Amino acid sequence: MMFFHFYCFIIFCCVHCHVALKDEESIPPIAMYFNTKGRYEEVNPYLRQDILAVNRSSLQPPSSQCREIHLTAIIRHGTRYPTAKTVRDMQQLHNIVLNNFTEEQSWLRETLTQWTMWYTEDMDGRLVQKGVEDLKHLAVRLSKLFPTIISEEKLRGGLIKFITSSKHRCVNSTLSFKAGLTEMWAITDVEFGHEVNDALMRFFDHCTRFVQEVDKNSSAVIEVDRFKQGLEMMRVQKKIAEHLGISSSLITYDLAEAAFLLCTYELAVKAVNSPWCLLFDEDNAKVMEYASDLREFWKRGYGHDINSKSSCILFHDLFSRLDKAVSENTLHQQVTEVVSVQIGHADTLLPLLTLLGFFKDAVPLTSANYASQAQRSFRTSRMLPYAANFLLVLYDCGEEGIRLQPLLNEKPLTFPGLTDQQASMPLYEDVRKHYRFLLSGCDFEAECQLLRNPAEV
């Protein structure tokens, strides 16, 4: 009997290992370079084995007295389909592969001609089933991380608020997050509403100066264009052409990006290691990642001051929620908004993270310093996958005061510039002092007023 049990155990382990190995084989080796199109599981690999796994010990409050009193979660929508423009580029690339025959056919070219182009323009950025699951699972994990404030009692009591961008992928992500909670607690007798607020979650559309000086101004991203035309990118395009057995003149940057995105979306949407991924080795994937990071740096990050200042309205909203929770707690009143769940875009999160000073490198990203930026902090593959989330958690630590912990993608961060020995969970007043100039001077209306001719940027 002992032998039989041991035999069954060995069979179980082999089956389990085979499943795990199969799962790992479905992930392209270059998946860690997928920028804002990457899966959340590449940022937190342990979730591949258990999608609901959490590590409460990582929160590390300074004493056992600390208790959570408020959480604001600013969350990016879940996995989505490509936009209509990206689909058109994908279709163009696929047509080139199908219609440009040469005498020397590569085996990869033959493989890709068998691949079916299934993306259509009407998909246009809509949430996919994986995106629904992203937000449901995140809701469950956050309730496990913060069980005293993300609870059935707090939800039924109206103490958990939901705000979303009007974009369908964000509204559906909000519905999915709520469903994650209600299904977990088997709540069927009541529905919970949400507020659509584009002024808050799509502030970048409402900031005239940002729109004119950066978003619609080609000169604002000149470094991106230079890199696209540089030697590193030319080598990538040439290598793709060689793999396909076609003339390198047919592969533009847009088509190289389309090939890379075909690889990323096949993994994100269908969880498959697509043959399109074979067009890129690790070195070339890093070049594609840098091109995307450059674009995010100059259009949403540290490249222009207005990029971060456009998020002033969200910054003040965030601190007003924190201030209110602290005030109510200090007066021994019920905190009226225990949790705020705000669902937007990568373009919502990045300007705010930039305004707060996170992931700032000593030297700006440019077209000329690709090699020296290999160890950069500003790496959107790690910062902004689908379902990326920025959490700010207030703790009442008794005699040690009110403390604030920032987390990104469920991992603790350290506020830049704070030297408290409890740097990952500093006193809230120290955080307010650190950002006092923004609290007093970051005025959305004033910052977003068009000050000069966009051509002068």
N, C-alpha and C positions, 0 to 999 in steps of 0.2 A: 504493500500500500504506500509506504514511504517513497519507493521508487516511482510509483505511478504519479504521486503528487509532485515529485521533483521533475518528472518528465513533462507534466502539464505546465509547470512553472517555466521550464526551458522553452517550450513551444510558445507560451504567452510572451516571453521576453523576445523571442525571435520575431514573432508577428509584430509586436510593438516596435521593435527596432526597424523592421522592414517598412512599417507605416511612416515612422519618423524619417527614415532615409528617403523614402519616396517623396515625402513633403519637402525635404531639403533639396532634392534633385529638381523639384519644380520651381526653385528659386534661382534666377540667373545670378552668376557670381558678381555681376555689376549692379545688383539691385540697391546697394548702399549709396549709389550715386544718382538716384532718380529725382532729386530735388523735390519740388512741391507736388510731384505726381507719385511720390513713393508711398508705400503702405506703412501704416502705423506699426505693423509687426517688425519692420526692418529697424525701426528706432528702438523698439522694445522686443528683442528676439525671443525672450522667455514666453511671450504670448502665443508663439507658434505651438507650444506644447499645451498651454492652458490659457485660453483667451480671457478667462475671468480671474487670472492670478493677480494678486496685489502684494505689496510689501509694506505693511504699516510701520515696520521698524525704520524705514528710510525717512519717515517724518521727523523722528528724533526730537520731540519737545524737550526743553531744558529741565523739566521736572515733572513728576507724576501729578502735580497740581494742575497742570495746563489742561484746559478743556476748550474744544472748538466752539466758537460762538457765531461765526459767519464765514461763508465761502462765496466768492465771486469767481465764476468759471467763464472765461471767454474762449469759445470753441470754434474751430473751423468745421465746416460741413464735412460729411463723409465722402467716400470714394464716388466719383462721378464719371460719366462718359466724357469723351473729348468734345471740345466746342466745334461748331460748324466749320470754322476756318481750319482748325487742325485736321478735321476729317477730309476737307478738300485737299490739303497737302498730302495726306496719307493716300488718297485716291490717285493723285498725280504720281506719286512715287511708285505705287503698285502698277500703274499703267506703263511707266517707264520700264519696270522689271519685265512686264509681259510682252512689250512691243519692241524692245531693242535687242534683237538676236545677233549673236556673233558666232563665228565658227567654233571658238573654244568656250563651251558652256561650262560654268562652274557648278559643282554639285549643290552649292548653297543657292545659286540662282534657280536651279531646277526645283529645289525644295520650296523656294518662295513662290514660284509660279503655281504650285499646288495649293498654296495658302489661299483661303477665301476671304475676300474683303467684305467684312460684315458690318463695318461702321457706316452709319448714315448721318446726313447732316441734321436730320430732325432730332437726333439724340441730344445735340447741343448742350452739353454740360449738365444733363439731368442726373439725379442721384440714381445709382445702381443698387441692386440688392445687397451687395457687399457694403455699400455706404449706409444702408439701413442697419445692418448688423454692427457696423463700426460704432454707431451712436448708441444702439441698445446695449452693447457690451460695455461701452464707456460708462454709461449710466449705472450699470450694475457694479462695475469696479469702483467708481467714486462713492457709491453707497457703502461699499465694504471698507474703503479707506476712511470715510468720515461718517460712521454709522449713527452718531448721535445727532447729526444735523441733516443728513440726507436720509430721512426715515419716512415711513408711511404716515406717522403722526404729523410730522411737519408738512408733508405734502397735502394731506387732507385738511390741515389747519390753514392752508393758504399762505404758508410761510416760505414756500419755494416759488420763485417768479421765473418766467420764461420770456425772453426777448429774442427776436430773430430778424435777419435781413429779409426783404420781400422776395428774394430769388427763390425759385422753386426748390433748388437743392438745399437751401438753408431751412425753409419752412418744413420740408420733408425730413430733414435731419432733426429739427426740433420735435416733430411728431414722433420720430423714432426714439429720441432720448426719453420722452415722456412714456412711450410704450415700454421701454426697458424697465422703467420703474413700476408702472401699473401691472405689467405682466409678472414681474418678480413678486409683487405683493398681492396678485390676483384681485386687483381693484377693477370691478366692472360696473359699480353703481354710480359712478360720477366721472365726468370728463374735466380736464384741467386746461384752461385757456392759455394763450400766449399773446404777446404784443408784437406787432410788426413795426420796427423802428429803423428806417434807413438812415435817418440823420445820425443815429448812433452807430449802427453796424456797417453802413456804407458811407461813412463821413467823407471818404475820398471823392465821391461824386459831387459833394456839396461844397468842396473847397475850391473856389474859383482860381485862386493863385496856383494851386497844385495842378489843376486840370490844364491851365494855359501854359504854365512855365515848365511842367515836367511831362504830364501824361500825353499831351498833344504836341509836344515840342521835340522834334527829332534831335536837335542839338543837345538836349539834356542827356541823351544816351550815346553820345559820340564814342565813349570808351567801349561800349558794347559792340557798336558797328566796327570799330577798329579790330577788336578781337575776332569777330566773325570773319574778317578779311585777312587775318594774320596767318603766320606759318603753322601754328599749332592746329588751327581749324582746317587749313588747306590739306594737311597730312591726314586728318580724319576723313575728309571728303574723298581724297585719293584712295584711301584704304577701302572705303565703302565701295567705290567704283571697281576696284580690283576684285573684291569679293564677289561682286555681281557680274564681273566680266564685261563691263560697259565703259564707255568713254568717261573720264573724270569730269569733262565739261558738262555732263548731264546732271551731276550732283551738286546742287547749290547748298548753301547753309540751311535754307528752309527745308530742303528735302532730307538733309542729314538729320536735322531735328525731327522731322516726321518719322524717320526710321527709328530714332531713339525713343520717340513717344509711342510708336507701335510696340516696341519692347516693353515699355513701362505700363501701358494700358492693358496689354495682354496679361501681365502679372496682376495688376491691381484689380481688374474687372473679372478675369476668368481664372486667376491663380495658375497660369501656365507659363512655362519657360518657352517663349516663342522663338521660332527660327530667326526672327528679326534681330534678336539679341546677339546672334552670332556675328553680326556685322561689326560688333564693338568688342575690343579687348579692354582690359582695365585702364590702360593709359588713355585710350580714346574716350572711354566713358568719363574719365576725370576731366578731360577737355570739355565735353558736353556739359558736365556739371558746372564747371567754372563759367561757361558762357551764360548759363541760366542764373547763376549766383551774381554775376556782373549785372545782369538785367534787373534782378531784384534789388541789388545794392543801390543802383542809380535811379530806379523808378520808385522804390518803396522804402529803401533803407537809408544808410548814412551818406549817400551820394549828394543829396541836396537837403538843406535844412527844412524846407517846407514839407518834405516827405513825412518826417516825424511830427512836425507841428500840425499837420492836417488832422492828427489824432487827438488834439487838445480836448475836443468835446468828449471823447471816450475816456481820456485820462481824468478829467474833472468828474465825470459821472462815476467812475470807479472809486475815486477817493471820497466822493459824497456818500456813497453806499457804505464804505468803510467807516467814515466819520459817524454816520448815523448809528451804525451797529455799536461802535465804541461808546457813544453817548448814551444810548439806551441801556447798554450793559452796565456802565458806570453808575447810572441812576437806579440800578436794580430793576429795570423794566424788562418786559419781554422784547427780545429783538424781533422787530416786525418783518424783517426780510432776512431770514436765516441763510437762504441760498439764492443767488442770482445766476441763472444759466443764460448766457448770451451767445447766440450762434450766428457766425458771420463767415468771413472768408480769410484766406491767407493774407489778402490785402488789408484785412482788418487787424490781424495780429501783428504783422511785421512792423508797421509804423509805430505801434504802441511799444513793442519790445525795443525798438530803436530809440524812441523818446525816453524810455527808462534807462537806456544805456547798456542793455544786454548785448553780448556777442559783438563788441566793438574791438576791432583789431587796431594795433598801433599805426599801421600803414593802410591807407584806403586801397580797395581793390581797383586795379586799372588793367588796361589791355596789355601792359608791358611787364607786369609782375606776376604772371601765372605761376612760374616755378617757385618763387619765394613765398607764395601764398598757399603752399601745399598744406600747411598746418593751421590755416586760418580758423578763427572762431565762427566767422560768418559763413555758415554752411547750411543752406536751406534743406538739404536732405535730412539733416538731423533736427532742424528746428520746426519745419512746417510740412510734415506728411499730412495725408488726409486724416481728419479728426484730431489734428493738433489742438492742444489745449493749454491755456495759460491760467493757472489757478492762484488765487490769493486767499490765504486762510488766516483768519484772526483767531488768536488763542487768548483766553484769560488765564494767566499763570499766577493768579493770587498776588502775593507780595512781590513777585518778580515782574508784575505789570502786564500790560496787553502787548502781545507779540504778533508779528506778521510773517508768514512763511510764503514765499513764491515758489511755484513749481511749474515746470514746462514738461508736458507729456508725462506727467505723473512722477517726475524726478525733481528733487529739490534744487533750486537755484540759489545763488548768492547775489544780493543786491550789489551792483558795482559801486565801489567807493565807500562802502560801510565796513568798518574794521572791528565791530563788536565781536567779542569772542563767540557769541552765538550768531554769527554772520548769516547763517541760513534761516534764522528765525529771530531777527532783531526786534527791539522794542518799537512799537508802532510810532511813537513820538520821534524816534531817531530817523525812521523812514520819512516821516513828514518833514523833518528838518532838512534831510538830504535833498528832498525835492521841493523845498520851499520856494525857489525861484520859479519853478513851473506852476506851483500851486497859486502863486500870486500873479504870474505874468504870462501864462500860456493861454491866451485868449483866442478862441477859434475864429471869431468874426474878424478880429484885427489881423491875425496871421494870414487868413485866407483871402484878404482883400488884395486884388491885383495891384501890385506896386509899380511895375515897370513893363516895358516891352518884352515879351517872351524871347525875342531874338537876342536880347542882351544877356540871357542866362549863361 
